[in-house]
Amino acid sequence: MRTPLVIVLLCLVAGCVTGGRWTPASAVADAERDIASSQVRFAYVGGFVPFTPGLPVTDATHEVLKQHGRLEVGPQGCIQDEHFEQRSEYARRYNLRMWSYVSDHK
């Protein structure tokens, strides 16, 4: 009976150490899952001005972003933790997949 509890606790600790669920390796699969559930949105990384890594900064991009939901990847404030780079890479990969989908389905 103790083995499942130990496994759950180890998973929780591993999530805290690695920055939680924002692992770059899962970004494309997460985007695919959201697309399949008709939840089209783009990933934002916090800071003074939250941004969408991987997407061009143009007026046309901004218009597309306004039409879709937001996925806040980690803290959205000015102070970022040591996992900022990992979350940025997650957001970049997620956004590239989502952008590809949106571009193909205009």
N, CA, C and O of each residue as an XYZ file, in Angstrom:
424
protein
N       0.812     -1.205      0.000
C       0.000      0.000      0.000
C       0.853      1.265      0.000
O       0.419      2.305     -0.495
N       2.045      1.185      0.543
C       2.890      2.372      0.613
C       3.538      2.701     -0.727
O       3.877      3.858     -0.976
N       3.714      1.727     -1.576
C       4.391      1.950     -2.850
C       3.680      3.000     -3.712
O       4.358      3.901     -4.207
N       2.357      2.942     -3.925
C       1.696      3.974     -4.727
C       1.858      5.364     -4.125
O       2.035      6.336     -4.859
N       1.801      5.474     -2.814
C       1.962      6.771     -2.171
C       3.362      7.312     -2.411
O       3.529      8.502     -2.682
N       4.355      6.465     -2.315
C       5.738      6.879     -2.547
C       5.910      7.345     -3.988
O       6.583      8.345     -4.238
N       5.316      6.642     -4.925
C       5.420      7.020     -6.337
C       4.776      8.381     -6.579
O       5.348      9.224     -7.271
N       3.601      8.597     -6.019
C       2.921      9.886     -6.164
C       3.770     11.010     -5.572
O       3.923     12.061     -6.195
N       4.309     10.804     -4.404
C       5.145     11.824     -3.776
C       6.391     12.113     -4.594
O       6.782     13.273     -4.730
N       7.016     11.093     -5.133
C       8.200     11.300     -5.965
C       7.862     12.095     -7.224
O       8.643     12.946     -7.651
N       6.715     11.824     -7.810
C       6.290     12.571     -8.996
C       6.045     14.039     -8.665
O       6.420     14.926     -9.433
N       5.425     14.287     -7.537
C       5.178     15.664     -7.126
C       6.482     16.412     -6.891
O       6.630     17.557     -7.318
N       7.414     15.777     -6.223
C       8.718     16.404     -5.963
C       9.440     16.640     -7.283
O      10.031     17.703     -7.469
N       9.409     15.696     -8.189
C      10.071     15.859     -9.484
C       9.467     17.028    -10.246
O      10.190     17.773    -10.909
N       8.159     17.199    -10.162
C       7.512     18.333    -10.817
C       7.977     19.653    -10.261
O       8.169     20.606    -11.016
N       8.163     19.736     -8.962
C       8.642     20.974     -8.347
C      10.076     21.270     -8.766
O      10.424     22.423     -9.022
N      10.891     20.255     -8.837
C      12.297     20.437     -9.177
C      12.461     20.846    -10.637
O      13.339     21.650    -10.950
N      11.641     20.314    -11.530
C      11.809     20.590    -12.955
C      10.944     21.746    -13.448
O      10.910     21.997    -14.653
N      10.269     22.434    -12.596
C       9.468     23.567    -13.024
C       8.029     23.214    -13.349
O       7.322     23.989    -13.993
N       7.596     22.047    -12.905
C       6.196     21.685    -13.087
C       5.927     21.054    -14.430
O       6.766     20.328    -14.963
N       4.766     21.327    -14.977
C       4.317     20.642    -16.180
C       4.836     21.254    -17.465
O       4.524     20.746    -18.542
N       5.593     22.292    -17.400
C       6.008     23.014    -18.595
C       7.298     22.440    -19.188
O       8.270     23.172    -19.381
N       7.312     21.157    -19.474
C       8.509     20.552    -20.050
C       8.452     20.681    -21.572
O       7.458     20.294    -22.186
N       9.497     21.218    -22.179
C       9.495     21.424    -23.627
C       9.158     20.170    -24.428
O       8.535     20.264    -25.485
N       9.561     19.001    -23.940
C       9.290     17.761    -24.667
C       7.798     17.478    -24.814
O       7.399     16.764    -25.734
N       6.966     18.023    -23.928
C       5.526     17.759    -23.999
C       4.742     18.864    -24.714
O       3.526     18.745    -24.865
N       5.398     19.916    -25.149
C       4.704     21.083    -25.705
C       3.887     20.754    -26.955
O       2.723     21.142    -27.049
N       4.471     20.058    -27.895
C       3.753     19.765    -29.142
C       2.572     18.838    -28.868
O       1.489     19.035    -29.418
N       2.774     17.837    -28.027
C       1.664     16.937    -27.677
C       0.548     17.703    -26.964
O      -0.632     17.440    -27.197
N       0.916     18.642    -26.101
C      -0.091     19.462    -25.420
C      -0.869     20.308    -26.424
O      -2.088     20.441    -26.317
N      -0.163     20.879    -27.397
C      -0.828     21.678    -28.429
C      -1.761     20.796    -29.260
O      -2.878     21.201    -29.583
N      -1.308     19.606    -29.602
C      -2.152     18.679    -30.366
C      -3.421     18.325    -29.588
O      -4.509     18.261    -30.160
N      -3.275     18.097    -28.293
C      -4.435     17.773    -27.449
C      -5.411     18.953    -27.420
O      -6.624     18.763    -27.500
N      -4.874     20.167    -27.303
C      -5.746     21.347    -27.286
C      -6.440     21.551    -28.625
O      -7.613     21.923    -28.667
N      -5.731     21.312    -29.709
C      -6.335     21.417    -31.037
C      -7.471     20.401    -31.178
O      -8.551     20.727    -31.669
N      -7.214     19.182    -30.747
C      -8.227     18.125    -30.843
C      -9.481     18.456    -30.038
O     -10.581     18.033    -30.394
N      -9.315     19.211    -28.956
C     -10.464     19.586    -28.133
C     -11.001     20.973    -28.494
O     -11.770     21.564    -27.737
N     -10.590     21.485    -29.655
C     -11.030     22.803    -30.153
C     -10.699     23.938    -29.193
O     -11.438     24.918    -29.106
N      -9.611     23.809    -28.487
C      -9.171     24.860    -27.569
C      -7.930     25.528    -28.170
O      -6.802     25.281    -27.742
N      -8.165     26.373    -29.162
C      -7.068     27.058    -29.834
C      -6.671     28.260    -28.985
O      -7.481     29.145    -28.707
N      -5.409     28.266    -28.584
C      -4.886     29.342    -27.750
C      -3.381     29.407    -27.940
O      -2.773     28.507    -28.520
N      -2.791     30.481    -27.444
C      -1.353     30.656    -27.573
C      -0.727     30.838    -26.200
O      -1.325     31.411    -25.289
N       0.490     30.334    -26.080
C       1.195     30.334    -24.796
C       1.947     31.651    -24.591
O       2.684     32.111    -25.462
N       1.737     32.236    -23.423
C       2.394     33.477    -23.037
C       3.337     33.217    -21.873
O       3.038     32.432    -20.973
N       4.470     33.883    -21.908
C       5.435     33.812    -20.819
C       5.443     35.181    -20.157
O       5.452     36.214    -20.826
N       5.439     35.168    -18.823
C       5.309     36.404    -18.064
C       6.504     37.326    -18.140
O       7.544     37.014    -18.720
N       6.307     38.455    -17.535
C       7.282     39.519    -17.512
C       6.523     40.821    -17.419
O       5.307     40.816    -17.228
N       7.210     41.922    -17.549
C       6.531     43.215    -17.514
C       5.495     43.277    -18.623
O       4.386     43.774    -18.428
N       5.871     42.766    -19.786
C       4.946     42.645    -20.907
C       4.980     41.183    -21.355
O       5.941     40.772    -22.006
N       3.951     40.382    -21.024
C       3.942     38.980    -21.442
C       4.058     38.866    -22.963
O       3.504     39.681    -23.700
N       4.777     37.856    -23.417
C       4.978     37.690    -24.852
C       4.761     36.237    -25.255
O       4.681     35.345    -24.411
N       4.669     36.024    -26.559
C       4.419     34.700    -27.131
C       5.680     34.244    -27.861
O       5.870     34.576    -29.030
N       6.537     33.491    -27.188
C       7.772     33.034    -27.828
C       7.496     32.234    -29.098
O       6.547     31.452    -29.165
N       8.344     32.445    -30.100
C       8.239     31.688    -31.341
C       7.395     32.344    -32.414
O       7.404     31.901    -33.563
N       6.668     33.391    -32.063
C       5.793     34.037    -33.046
C       6.367     35.387    -33.467
O       6.984     36.079    -32.657
N       6.168     35.759    -34.724
C       6.663     37.055    -35.179
C       5.904     38.195    -34.495
O       4.720     38.068    -34.183
N       6.586     39.277    -34.277
C       5.960     40.448    -33.656
C       5.524     41.382    -34.788
O       6.277     42.247    -35.234
N       4.282     41.177    -35.235
C       3.723     42.004    -36.310
C       2.280     42.344    -35.965
O       1.679     41.744    -35.075
N       1.743     43.309    -36.681
C       0.333     43.657    -36.484
C      -0.581     42.490    -36.864
O      -1.593     42.247    -36.207
N      -0.218     41.776    -37.920
C      -1.034     40.638    -38.356
C      -1.055     39.540    -37.296
O      -2.099     38.942    -37.034
N       0.103     39.278    -36.686
C       0.163     38.283    -35.610
C      -0.696     38.727    -34.443
O      -1.440     37.929    -33.873
N      -0.595     39.985    -34.090
C      -1.384     40.512    -32.975
C      -2.880     40.337    -33.227
O      -3.628     40.010    -32.305
N      -3.318     40.549    -34.454
C      -4.731     40.369    -34.790
C      -5.160     38.912    -34.600
O      -6.251     38.645    -34.096
N      -4.308     37.976    -35.003
C      -4.628     36.548    -34.827
C      -4.682     36.215    -33.344
O      -5.591     35.514    -32.901
N      -3.725     36.706    -32.575
C      -3.676     36.407    -31.141
C      -4.918     36.919    -30.419
O      -5.396     36.279    -29.483
N      -5.446     38.064    -30.845
C      -6.642     38.618    -30.206
C      -7.868     37.730    -30.395
O      -8.819     37.802    -29.616
N      -7.843     36.896    -31.429
C      -8.988     36.041    -31.742
C      -8.999     34.735    -30.950
O      -9.981     33.994    -30.988
N      -7.915     34.455    -30.237
C      -7.782     33.162    -29.566
C      -7.445     33.341    -28.090
O      -7.053     34.418    -27.642
N      -7.610     32.250    -27.356
C      -7.357     32.266    -25.922
C      -5.871     32.333    -25.573
O      -4.994     32.253    -26.434
N      -5.633     32.482    -24.274
C      -4.272     32.572    -23.752
C      -3.991     31.394    -22.832
O      -4.846     30.978    -22.050
N      -2.793     30.872    -22.938
C      -2.285     29.856    -22.030
C      -1.130     30.499    -21.282
O      -0.061     30.716    -21.852
N      -1.339     30.804    -20.010
C      -0.298     31.446    -19.216
C       0.666     30.375    -18.720
O       0.299     29.513    -17.922
N       1.888     30.441    -19.198
C       2.905     29.447    -18.874
C       3.741     29.967    -17.707
O       4.652     30.775    -17.884
N       3.411     29.488    -16.523
C       4.146     29.898    -15.327
C       3.737     31.270    -14.828
O       2.713     31.810    -15.248
N       4.538     31.837    -13.928
C       4.234     33.143    -13.348
C       4.161     34.221    -14.434
O       4.977     34.239    -15.356
N       3.190     35.106    -14.317
C       3.019     36.163    -15.313
C       3.487     37.523    -14.800
O       3.251     38.542    -15.450
N       4.132     37.548    -13.671
C       4.623     38.814    -13.132
C       6.014     39.154    -13.625
O       6.579     38.464    -14.473
N       6.550     40.223    -13.084
C       7.874     40.697    -13.485
C       8.996     39.810    -12.958
O      10.056     39.720    -13.576
N       8.776     39.165    -11.841
C       9.813     38.345    -11.235
C       9.642     36.910    -11.716
O       8.588     36.303    -11.525
N      10.672     36.381    -12.333
C      10.654     35.026    -12.865
C      11.595     34.150    -12.049
O      12.549     34.639    -11.444
N      11.315     32.855    -12.038
C      12.162     31.936    -11.287
C      13.201     31.287    -12.199
O      13.364     31.679    -13.354
N      13.890     30.301    -11.665
C      14.976     29.660    -12.406
C      14.485     28.790    -13.565
O      15.307     28.291    -14.334
N      13.204     28.597    -13.709
C      12.654     27.765    -14.781
C      12.137     28.578    -15.962
O      11.455     28.046    -16.837
N      12.461     29.858    -15.985
C      11.980     30.744    -17.044
C      12.390     30.251    -18.436
O      11.566     30.228    -19.350
N      13.637     29.864    -18.598
C      14.117     29.403    -19.913
C      13.369     28.148    -20.364
O      13.023     28.015    -21.537
N      13.125     27.244    -19.444
C      12.396     26.013    -19.759
C      10.966     26.346    -20.182
O      10.464     25.793    -21.161
N      10.313     27.243    -19.454
C       8.946     27.634    -19.803
C       8.909     28.366    -21.144
O       7.974     28.189    -21.925
N       9.921     29.183    -21.409
C       9.977     29.899    -22.693
C      10.104     28.924    -23.854
O       9.469     29.106    -24.893
N      10.918     27.895    -23.684
C      11.078     26.893    -24.740
C       9.786     26.098    -24.923
O       9.399     25.792    -26.050
N       9.126     25.765    -23.825
C       7.822     25.097    -23.906
C       6.861     25.970    -24.725
O       6.224     25.488    -25.661
N       6.763     27.245    -24.370
C       5.845     28.159    -25.050
C       6.200     28.295    -26.526
O       5.306     28.345    -27.370
N       7.481     28.355    -26.850
C       7.916     28.481    -28.242
C       7.440     27.271    -29.052
O       6.862     27.433    -30.127
N       7.679     26.077    -28.546
C       7.274     24.862    -29.258
C       5.758     24.757    -29.383
O       5.237     24.398    -30.439
N       5.060     25.069    -28.305
C       3.594     25.038    -28.297
C       3.059     26.028    -29.336
O       2.199     25.685    -30.148
N       3.573     27.247    -29.301
C       3.093     28.291    -30.206
C       3.371     27.969    -31.665
O       2.532     28.235    -32.525
N       4.538     27.399    -31.958
C       4.842     27.059    -33.343
C       3.847     26.035    -33.879
O       3.397     26.145    -35.020
N       3.504     25.045    -33.065
C       2.520     24.049    -33.505
C       1.139     24.678    -33.669
O       0.441     24.413    -34.648
N       0.751     25.510    -32.706
C      -0.569     26.138    -32.760
C      -0.641     27.111    -33.944
O      -1.666     27.185    -34.621
N       0.430     27.849    -34.194
C       0.469     28.800    -35.311
C       0.326     28.054    -36.636
O      -0.386     28.499    -37.536
N       1.001     26.931    -36.742
C       0.905     26.105    -37.942
C      -0.542     25.676    -38.162
O      -1.045     25.735    -39.285
N      -1.204     25.250    -37.107
C      -2.603     24.832    -37.209
C      -3.493     26.007    -37.640
O      -4.301     25.867    -38.558
N      -3.348     27.136    -36.994
C      -4.183     28.302    -37.291
C      -3.932     28.768    -38.728
O      -4.871     29.132    -39.436
N      -2.685     28.757    -39.153
C      -2.338     29.194    -40.509
C      -2.956     28.283    -41.568
O      -3.360     28.749    -42.633
N      -3.026     27.000    -41.279
C      -3.585     26.033    -42.217
C      -5.112     26.032    -42.226
O      -5.717     25.494    -43.153
N      -5.743     26.622    -41.217
C      -7.212     26.569    -41.100
C      -7.846     27.963    -41.112
O      -8.775     28.229    -40.350
N      -7.359     28.825    -41.948
C      -7.925     30.180    -42.040
C      -9.213     30.174    -42.801
O      -9.830     31.225    -42.977
